[in-house]
Amino acid sequence: MAVIGGPIESVSINGRTFAVPQDVDASIVLGGDQNSVEPNGDGATARILKEIVPFKVSGLGVVIDDDAGDHQFLQDIIDGSDFVDVTLTMADGKVYYGKGIIVEEAGRSSKTSSMEISISGPGRMTKQ
């Protein structure tokens, strides 16, 4: 079976579906554990330290339709205090789901009518 790459096809945030520009190369961290290694005093042995990390999708571009109020919709989520449903549909048709919130600065490009966002949430993003 061939491995299929490509841009994320679409993202659904709190029930609203956004197209993703074709040239977007988003980074996806599914969440779970992150490992680091700390040496012991003898220099010959070490400990594995585990840290829980949330899922995160960064560098995700979404197409903004001003007539539909997309920019305001996303700003309302940023201003809110709750995690919302997030679903990513990949180029190969696989779907990933998690509950998250938009993090970091999110600015709309007037030239491309798109917005780059990052979404993060507790736990793992899971394949449906």
N, C-alpha and C positions, 0 to 999 in steps of 0.2 A: 504494500500500500504506500502511495506517495505521501510525503509530508507537504502540506499546503501552507504557504505563508501569504501574507498580504495585510492590507490595512483592516482595522476593525470595521465591519460593515455598518453597524449602528450601535447606539447605546440608548437604553431606556432608563430614565431617571425619574423616580416617583410617578411612573405611569406614562410619561411623555417620551416619545421616541425621537431621537435626534440622528440625522445622517452624520457620518464622519467623512471629512474630506479625504480623497483618495490618496493623498501624499503623506498622511499622518502615520508616524511610526511610534505608537505609544508603548510605554514600558509597563508591564504587569507583574506585580509581586502578589502571589496568591495569599500570602500571610501564613502564619504558623510559627515555626521556630527559626531562630537565627543562631548560629554557633560561633563561638570564639574559643581560642585555646590560650590558656594561661600556664606558663611553665612553673614547675615546683622548684623548690630551693636546691634540689640535687642536680638540676639541669638535665637529668636523664628521663624524667617523667613529666607529665602535664595533666591538667584537668580540662575537660570540655565544659564550657559554661553555656547554658542555653538561655536565650532571651526570647520572649514572645513578641512577635511583630504583627501589626495589623496588615490587612491587605491594602494595596495601593495601586492605582492606575494613574500614571503621570504622563504628561505630554499628549493628553487626549484632546483632539480638536473636535468641536461640534459645530455644525452649520446653524447659524442663527437666523430665524425668520422674524423680522420685526413686526410684521402684521399679525403673527401668532402670539406675540408677547414672550418669545423665548428668553430674551435677555432678562427681563423682569422675573420670569419664572425661576431661572437659575439663581438670580440674586436673592429671591425669597428663600430658596433652600439654604444658601450661604448664611442668610440672616437668621434662619431657624435654629432650633436646638435639638432636632431629632435626626436620627439616622433614617434614610429613606431607601426604598428598593432600587437596586442598580443591576441592570442586566446588560452584558456585553454579547453581541452576536459577532463571531469571528468570520473571517473570509471563507473558512471551510465549513461554515454552518454550525460549528460548536457554540454552545451558549454557556456563559458563566454568570453566576448570581452571587450577590452579597448585599448587605445593608450598610450604607456608607453616607458620607457627607462630603461636599466639595470643600477642599482644603487649599490653602495658599491663595495667592492673588489670582483672580480670573478676569482678564481683560478682553474686551471684544475688539476685533480688528475690523475697522470700517472698510478697508480695502478688500478683504476676502469674505466679509460677512460671516466670520467664524469666531470662535472663542476657544482658547486653550485652557483646559481645566485639569485638575488633579482630584481624584476621589479616593478617600480612605475610609476604612471601617474596621470594626472589631472582628476578630476571628479570621476565617478563611473565606476566600471567594471560591465557590465550588462549581464544578462542571455539572450541568443539568442533564 
